[in-house]
């Protein structure tokens, strides 16, 4: 995964995310699921509550 970070109003923001699509390494192919997965990983790394993001992520299976 590669990130591209820009600043908007002085706040760093990721404006591009490249996801590994090698099926032996990462099986997801849905971009709509990649975004909340990435947000969950960042939130958890920062020690933040990711429960709402998890709800969004798992609701995409329906």
Secondary structure by P-SEA (a helix, b strand, c coil): cbbbbbbccccccccbbbbbccccccccccaaaaaaaaaaaaaaaacccaaaaaaaaaaccc
